[in-house]
């Protein structure tokens, strides 16, 4: 694609990156076939190719409008187009630049600014999230069924397994996950223990992805630096990896090296952190140790966009589940987004629900006993409409029995103590 960037950006680093990406695009349109929003809306400007043209115009000096902003906002950033593109166009990186430029030139209305500010204030703050979740449960019986389904079930945290092993890995706890689904991280500690790896718990927090979704660079940088500071002592002490149980967080942390490249105090540390970050499904490639008992049951695995398109990790989870006797059913259109996409389900509810409806139809087509995934956002989103339980896959492998996974309510304390006791004795 020929470009003629405007003077204000031509000689900048962002301009050079954008121009390099634009020149790779050959207008082939392969991306339109795998773009979820184009499949729903049928509008060229709601496809990667159309959005690339819009961003090219902005970079060449054309002033963006609210319509430009709307088409860029509608993008899920699922990066399915990157997987499809034969020319290797880094669409996600271009979108990062394009959205930032448009945000500077097109002011948002008061309501939009309030919603975005509220999310930045509430979601990373675990104390506020717990308070709001508790309030939601107290009035749940007053709400209509549709709203009640959106409130996650109460979950009492199972203690982590703090074992001594020569190998040590940090488990990133995140923000919303540690409040709503704390047993994902505790299950991860048991999974690591089964592979003779000690789980390290630190005072980390939101990975910063929220800031990237909302074009809030200041928030992202604050969270990224905070996490690096929390992890660094353990990294220096020999922790061999930072394990993410949420693929959305994992893909963001793996980008720290790029996103903090201009920070003189953190760039080198960010590069090290990014290189050490792995999704929990990557542990199976090098780890050895005890295996859980086979379960001989069937699940539908929803592979989050941040796992298959962002981190380029495919079939790892399915292989792990299959080795443990779990049958992973075939899912139609498995490359398409469920509509969660970070803050997308809040900011673009209509489109999000359309994508969710189709995704659930595909996931439940072969009547699975459970739907499993590897990202907290997808898990919560799917749970609002699924007719079967939705769990993180690591919860299944760290449980003693199938029925302990496929229920909506929390197991009673005695059973959880029994699980921990049995694993400690093994």
N, C-alpha and C positions, 0 to 999 in steps of 0.2 A: 504494500500500500504506500503510495507516494504521500509525503507529508511536507508541510511548510509551517512549522511551529512559529507562534507569535514571539516577538522580542522578549516579552516579560518572562518567558520560561525556556526559551531555546537553549540558552547556555547553562541552565541550572542542572543539578544532578537529576532531579525529577523529570525535567524535560528530556534529557538524554535517555533515561530509562524508558519513558513513555514512547519516544520516537523509535527506539530499538524494538519495542514490542509491536507498535503499529506497523512497522515495515515487514514484520513476519506474516501479517494477515494477508491472505490472498483471496478473500471474499468467497471462499468455496461454499460456505453455508452448511457444512457438516454439523456445526454447533447447534443449528436450529432444531435438528432432529432429536437432540438430547437435552434441550433447555426446557425445564418444567414450566416456566412462565409463558414461554412461546406456545407450548402445547395447549395451555389453558386459554390464553388470550388471543393467539393467532395474529398478534401485531408484531411486525418486523422490528419496531423500536423496543419491544419487550423480549428481544432475542439478543444473544451476545454480539452478533454481527451488527445489529441496529444500534446497540448501546456503544459499540466501538466507534461507529460513525458519529454519534452524539459527542463522545469524549474527544474525538479528533477535532470536531468543530470548535469545542471549547479551547483546546490546546492551540488551535490556529487563530484564536482571538475572537471568535463569535461569542457574544454574551449569552450565557445560559438562561433559561426561563424556569418557571415552576414546573412546566411540562417535562423539561429536561430532567429536573430533579426527581419528578415522579417516576420516570422510566428507570432511572438509576436506583431509586429506592425500592422498586419492585423486584430488583435482582436479589435472589436468595444467597448469592455468593457460594453456591453449592460446588462450583468449579467442575461440573460435569462436562462443560464445554472444553475444558483443558484436557480432560481424558480423551475426548473425541478428536480434538484438533490435530490434523496431520502435520501442521507447521510449527507446533510447539508454542503457540501464542500464550503468554502468561497473562491471561485475562484478569485474574484476581488481583495481580499487582497493578495492572493498568487501572482497574476499577478503584483501587485504593487512592490513586493519584487523582482520578477524575472526580470522585465524590468529594475529595478535599477541596478541589478548585471550585466546584459548584457550590459547596457549603459556604465558601468565602464570599460568593457573589450573589447568592439567592437566599435572603433571610427567611426563616421559617416563622409561621404564625405563633401566637402566644400559647395556644393549646398544645401544639406539637412540641414546643420548647419545654413546656411544663411536663409532659409525659416522659420525655427523654431525660430531663433532670431528675424526675422521680425515680426512674429506673436506675440511674447511676447512684442515687442516694440509698435506695432500698436493697437492691439485689446483692451487692457485695457485702452489705452489713448483716452479718449472721444474727446479731441480737434483735434487730428490727424484723428480720425475716421470721425468726422464731415467734416473736410477739404477734405478728400479723397472721401467721399460720395458726397459732393457738386461738386467736379471735375468730378466724374463719371456721375452725372446728366447733367453737362454742355456739355459733349461729347456723351451723350446717343444716340442722333439722328444719330451719325456717325457709331454706332456699329451695327453689324448684329443682327437679332432678337434673336438668342440663347443667346448672351451676354447681350442684353437689358433685357431679362427676369431675369437675375441674379442680376440686380440692383434694390433694394427695392424702392417702390414708396415713394415720399416725404410725410412726415407726420408732421403736425404742432401740437405741444403739447397742449393738453387741460389742463387747470389749475386743480391742485388737489383740492379736497374739504377739506378745513381745518376747521373741525367742533369740537365742544367741547362735549366730552362724558366722562363718568367716566372710561370707558375702553379705553386703548391705545395700539396700536400695531405699531411696526416699519415695514415699507415696504422696503425690500432690493431692491435698484435701479439697481445694477449691472453695467455693462460697455456697451457692444454692444447694449443691449436692450434699454437703456435710450436714445441712439442716433438714432437708426433706427426705433424703435417702442415705443416711449415714452408714447403713450396713453394706453399701457398695464398697466403701473404703475398708471397713473391717473385714469384709469377704476377701478383699485384695490382700490384706495382711495374712490371712490364712492360706491364700493361694501361693504367696511368696514363701511362707513357712513350709508348705508341701514341697517346694522346690529347693529347700535348704537355703533360703535367703531371708535375712532379717529385715523386717519392715521398719523404716525410720519415719517418725512423725515429727513434723516441724510446724512452726507458726506461720504457715503460708496463707494465702487467700486467693481472691479472684485472679485468674490468669491475665486479665486485661482485655479479653476478647470483647467484653461488653463495650469498652471504649472504642474498639475498632468497628463494631457494628454501628455505633452512633456517631462516628467521626469525631470522637473526643480523644484526641491524642494526649492531652494532658493527663486524663484519667488513666489511659493505658500505660503511659510511662511511669506514673506513680505506682501502679500495681506491679508492673514488671520489676522495677527496682526493689520494691518491698519483698517480692518473692526471691529475687536473687540474694538479697541480704539474709533471708531466712534459711536458704539452702546452702549458702557458701561455706559455713563452718563444717558442715557434714561432707561437702564435696572435698574440701581440703583434708578431711579426716579419712577419706577413702571410699565414700559412697560411690558405687560404680554406675548408678543410673538414677534418673528422676522418672518415676513411673506415673503415667496418667491413666486413670480409669475412665476419663471422659475425653473422647476423641476430639471434641471441640476445643478443649483446653490444650490437649497435646499438640494439635496442629499450630496453635497460637504460640506456645512455648518454644516449639521448634523454629519459629520465626523470630525469636528474640534477637538472634545475631543480626538479622537484616534490619529489624525495626529499631534497634538501639545502636546501630553502626556509627552514628554521629555523636554518641554520648562518650566523652573522653573518660569518664569515671566508671562506666559500666560496659563499654563495647567489648572488651576482652573477656570479661566475666560472662556476658550474655552469649558470646560465641561458645564458651565452654559449656554453659548450661544447655544451650540448644543442642550441642553435640551429644550430651548425656541423656537427653529426654527420649523416652520410648513409650509407646502404647503398651499396655499390659499384655496384649496378645503377642507382642514381639519377644517376650521372655521365653516362650516355648522353643524358640529357634536355637537357644544356647543352653537352657537350663535342663537339669536332670534331677530326679528325685521321686518322691512318692506320687502315686496317681490315685485319684478318688475312685470309688466303686462305679462300675458302669451302670447306667440307668435305663437304657433301652426305651427311651421315650422320644417323641418328635417335637421339634420346635421350628418356628419360622424366624430366621435371623434377618433383622433389618440392619443393613450395613449403612451407618451414617455417612453423609457426603464428606464430612471431615476425615473420615477414615479411608474411604476408597478413592476419593478424588483429591482431598487435601494432603493426606499422608501417603497416598499410593499403597496402602496396605489392603491386599485382597486375598480372600480365602484362608487367612490365618486363623480367624475365629472358628470358621466352619471345620477346619482340620483339627483344632483342639477339641471341639465338641464331639466330633466323630470318633476321635481316639478314646474318648471317655464313654462311648456307647450311646451318645445322643444323636439322633437322626435329624439332620438339617434339611428341611423340605425346600423344594424349588420355589422361588418367589419371582413372579413376573415383574418386569420393569424394576428390577432391584437397583438399577443405577439412578432412579429418580428420587428426588428429595421428598421427605414426608411433610414439609411445610413448617417445621419448627424453626430451624435456621437462626438460632440465637434469639434476638429480639423480634424477628420477623412475624411470629405468631401474634405478637402484641401490636405491632405497627401496621401490619397488613393482614388483618384477621380474615377477610373474605377470601383472598387468594390462598391463605394458609389452610383454611378449612376445606377448600376445594381439593388441594393437594393431599390433605390428610384423608379425606374420604376415599380417594382412589388408592392411596397407599394401604389403608386398612383392608380394602377389598382384595388387593393383591396378596397381602400377608395372610389373610384368613382363608384364602381360596382352597387350600388343601387341609383345612380343619386342624391346625396345630393345637397342641395342648397348652402351649405357651409361646409368646413372642419374646425374643431376646434381642438386645441391642447393646451398644457400647458407648452411648452418649446420653447424659442426663437429660438434655433438652428433648431429644427424640423420645426417650422413655416417658417423660411426663406428658408430652404431646400425644403420643399414641395411646396412653392410658386413659385419656379422656373419652375415647370412643370405642376402644377395643372390647370385644366380648369375652376375651380370654386374658389371663394375667400377662403383664409386660414386666420383664425383669432385665437386669444387666446379666450378661452371660456368666460373669465370674461368680455371681451369687449362686448359680446352679452348681458349679463345680466345687464350691466350698461348702455346700450343704450335704447333710448325711442322707437325705431322702428326697425324692421327687415331690412329694406332697408338701414338704416344708418350703418349697419354692413357689408352687402354683396355688397360692392363696393370697387374698388381698390384705388380710389382717396380719398383724405381727404375731410371731410365735411367742408363747408365754416364756417367762424368764427361766423356768426349770429346764425346758427343752434346750434353750440356748446355752445354758450352763453345761448341759450334758454334751452338747456339740463341742464346746471349747475343751471340756475335760477329756473327751475321747481323742481329740486331735493332739492335745498336749501329751497324752499317754502313748500316742503312736510314735 
